[in-house]
Structures are given as C-alpha cells and as structure tokens.
Amino acid sequence: MKIFIETKRLILRELLPADAKGMFALDSNPNVLQYLGIQPITTLDECRKSIRLVRDQYERNGIGRWAVVLKDSYEFIGWAGLKLVDEMTINQHRNHYDLGYRFIERFWGQGYGYEAAQSIVNYGLNHLKIPKIHAYLAPNNIGSKRILEKCGLKFIETFEADGELFDWMEIENKK
C-alpha cells in the first residue's frame, strides 16, 4: 500500500479493495451526494467497481483519488485527491487536474476536508509541478467553496453542463 501524504491528523493513501465498506457508507448517503447530481449507490459491488476505476487511473495517469484515513485509528473517513480529466471535456477544459474530496457525514465540520485539500494542493503544485489545479462545484455548495478558497483556489466563472450550473475554480502554480 502506497501512502502519498501524511498530515497532522490524516493519512492519504491509495484506495484499496478493502475500502469498499467505507466507500459504501460514503456513497450510499444522499446527504453526501446532495450537490453532486448523482444517486446514492445501493450495493457493495458498485463500490468495488468505483475502486477498480480509481486504481486504473493510478496505473494510467500516476494519480487519482486517495483514501483518507485517520492517523490515530486508521479509520476510513472518505477520499480526496487529484484526478487527471483526460477522457472528457469539462467547461471547455481537457487534460486538466481536478481537485475533489468526499467525506462520510459524521466527519463533517471537523476540518478534515480543508486539511486533506490543502495538502493535496501543496502536493500537486510543489511535488508534481502541475501548472493549474481546477475544481468545480454546485454554486450553493458553500462549505466546499469555503474549503477551496482557503486552499487558494479562485472563482473563475459559472458554467452550465447537462442543464446544471457549476462554479469553476482554479489555482495556478506560480513557481
């Protein structure tokens, strides 16, 4: 198992097949998915498929979403990471790095989202030397927007995709 980042309270490591139960707790909760426009999953097999897709991204792109676990207990609390969006165009962008994160609801409001996102932005800009990191979110997802702003991402524009509005944010590597 590869560990990518350690913070004060978190470990960000590769997503493993053993994380399926944690992923189910995450992606079966409609509150977690309320701003994403996707339906809750209903089976562990859906989680296993998602994990395989992420692991394929590691092989293909050398990057992907990572499991986020508590450092003291190693409990799975969600995922976070950069994803190379190379198979589709989002807001007229292709081959860009998308910052994303999702946490099990009982871990909300404890600063884990910011701690994980900030460490990923630093990793992407300083270690991977990515020229720009993007994120997009529903305009009414105030909590995520605050996290992204605290991480240095700036609002660029609102765009429409599949009949829904999204805010596009980015941070540019100044080095």
C-alpha positions as CSV (number, residue, x, y, z in Angstrom):
1,M,0.0,0.0,0.0
2,K,1.4,3.4,-1.0
3,I,1.0,6.4,1.3
4,F,1.1,9.7,-0.6
5,I,0.6,12.3,2.1
6,E,0.6,12.4,5.9
7,T,-0.8,15.5,7.7
8,K,-1.2,16.2,11.4
9,R,-4.3,14.0,11.7
10,L,-4.7,12.2,8.3
11,I,-3.1,9.7,6.0
12,L,-3.9,9.9,2.3
13,R,-3.1,6.6,0.7
14,E,-4.0,4.5,-2.3
15,L,-7.6,3.4,-2.4
16,L,-7.8,-0.4,-1.8
17,P,-10.5,-3.1,-2.4
18,A,-10.7,-3.4,1.4
19,D,-12.1,0.2,1.4
20,A,-15.4,-0.9,-0.2
21,K,-17.4,-0.8,3.1
22,G,-16.2,2.7,3.8
23,M,-17.0,3.8,0.3
24,F,-20.5,2.3,0.7
25,A,-21.0,4.3,3.9
26,L,-19.9,7.4,1.9
27,D,-21.7,7.0,-1.4
28,S,-25.0,5.5,-0.1
29,N,-25.7,8.6,1.9
30,P,-27.9,11.1,0.0
31,N,-26.6,14.0,2.2
32,V,-23.1,13.3,1.0
33,L,-24.2,13.4,-2.6
34,Q,-26.7,16.3,-2.5
35,Y,-24.6,18.7,-4.6
36,L,-23.3,16.2,-7.0
37,G,-26.3,15.3,-9.1
38,I,-25.8,11.6,-8.6
39,Q,-27.9,9.0,-6.9
40,P,-26.8,7.0,-3.8
41,I,-25.4,3.6,-4.5
42,T,-27.2,0.5,-3.3
43,T,-24.6,-2.3,-3.4
44,L,-21.1,-3.1,-2.4
45,D,-20.4,-4.2,-6.0
46,E,-20.9,-0.6,-7.1
47,C,-18.2,0.4,-4.6
48,R,-15.8,-2.3,-5.8
49,K,-16.3,-1.1,-9.4
50,S,-15.5,2.5,-8.4
51,I,-12.4,1.4,-6.6
52,R,-11.3,-0.5,-9.7
53,L,-11.8,2.6,-11.8
54,V,-9.7,4.7,-9.5
55,R,-7.0,2.1,-9.3
56,D,-7.0,2.0,-13.1
57,Q,-6.4,5.8,-13.0
58,Y,-3.3,5.2,-10.8
59,E,-1.9,2.9,-13.4
60,R,-2.8,5.0,-16.4
61,N,-2.1,8.5,-15.0
62,G,0.0,8.0,-11.9
63,I,-2.6,10.0,-9.9
64,G,-6.2,9.6,-8.7
65,R,-8.4,9.9,-5.7
66,W,-6.9,8.6,-2.4
67,A,-8.4,7.1,0.7
68,V,-8.4,9.4,3.6
69,V,-7.9,7.7,7.0
70,L,-7.4,9.0,10.5
71,K,-3.8,8.7,11.5
72,D,-4.5,7.6,15.1
73,S,-7.1,4.8,14.3
74,Y,-6.6,4.2,10.6
75,E,-10.4,4.6,10.2
76,F,-11.6,5.3,6.6
77,I,-13.3,8.7,6.6
78,G,-13.6,9.4,2.9
79,W,-11.5,10.1,-0.2
80,A,-9.6,13.1,-1.6
81,G,-7.2,13.7,-4.4
82,L,-6.4,14.9,-7.9
83,K,-7.8,13.3,-10.9
84,L,-6.5,13.8,-14.4
85,V,-9.5,14.5,-16.5
86,D,-8.4,13.3,-19.9
87,E,-11.4,11.4,-21.3
88,M,-13.9,14.2,-21.4
89,T,-14.1,17.9,-21.6
90,I,-15.4,19.9,-18.6
91,N,-16.1,23.6,-19.1
92,Q,-14.0,23.5,-22.3
93,H,-11.1,22.0,-20.4
94,R,-9.4,18.7,-21.2
95,N,-6.3,17.1,-19.7
96,H,-6.6,19.1,-16.5
97,Y,-6.2,18.1,-12.9
98,D,-9.4,18.2,-10.9
99,L,-9.3,18.5,-7.1
100,G,-12.1,16.5,-5.4
101,Y,-13.0,15.2,-2.0
102,R,-15.9,13.5,-0.2
103,F,-16.2,12.6,3.4
104,I,-18.5,10.4,5.5
105,E,-21.1,12.7,7.0
106,R,-20.2,12.1,10.7
107,F,-16.7,13.5,9.9
108,W,-18.0,16.8,8.5
109,G,-17.3,20.1,10.3
110,Q,-14.0,18.9,11.9
111,G,-11.6,20.5,9.4
112,Y,-10.7,17.2,7.6
113,G,-11.8,18.5,4.2
114,Y,-9.6,21.5,4.4
115,E,-6.6,19.6,5.9
116,A,-6.8,17.0,3.1
117,A,-7.5,19.5,0.3
118,Q,-4.7,21.9,1.4
119,S,-2.2,19.0,1.5
120,I,-3.2,17.9,-2.0
121,V,-2.9,21.4,-3.5
122,N,0.6,21.6,-2.0
123,Y,1.5,18.2,-3.3
124,G,0.1,19.0,-6.8
125,L,1.8,22.3,-7.1
126,N,5.1,21.6,-5.3
127,H,5.8,17.9,-5.8
128,L,4.1,17.2,-9.1
129,K,4.7,20.7,-10.5
130,I,1.2,20.8,-12.0
131,P,0.7,24.2,-13.8
132,K,-3.0,24.6,-12.7
133,I,-5.4,22.7,-10.4
134,H,-9.1,23.1,-11.1
135,A,-12.3,22.3,-9.1
136,Y,-15.9,22.6,-10.0
137,L,-18.9,22.5,-7.7
138,A,-22.5,23.5,-7.4
139,P,-22.8,27.2,-6.7
140,N,-24.8,26.5,-3.5
141,N,-22.2,24.2,-2.0
142,I,-21.0,26.9,0.4
143,G,-18.9,24.5,2.6
144,S,-16.8,23.2,-0.3
145,K,-16.4,26.6,-1.8
146,R,-15.0,27.9,1.5
147,I,-12.5,25.0,1.6
148,L,-11.4,25.7,-1.9
149,E,-11.0,29.4,-1.3
150,K,-8.9,28.7,1.9
151,C,-6.7,26.4,-0.3
152,G,-6.1,29.3,-2.6
153,L,-8.4,28.5,-5.5
154,K,-10.2,31.4,-7.1
155,F,-13.6,31.6,-8.6
156,I,-13.3,31.9,-12.4
157,E,-16.8,31.6,-13.8
158,T,-20.1,29.8,-13.6
159,F,-20.8,27.3,-16.5
160,E,-23.6,25.0,-17.5
161,A,-23.2,21.3,-18.0
162,D,-26.1,18.8,-18.6
163,G,-28.6,21.5,-17.7
164,E,-26.9,22.2,-14.3
165,L,-24.9,25.2,-13.2
166,F,-21.4,24.8,-11.7
167,D,-18.7,27.2,-10.4
168,W,-15.3,26.8,-11.9
169,M,-12.3,27.5,-9.6
170,E,-8.6,27.2,-10.1
171,I,-5.2,27.8,-8.7
172,E,-2.2,28.5,-10.8
173,N,1.3,27.3,-10.0
174,K,3.4,30.5,-9.6
175,K,6.7,28.6,-9.5
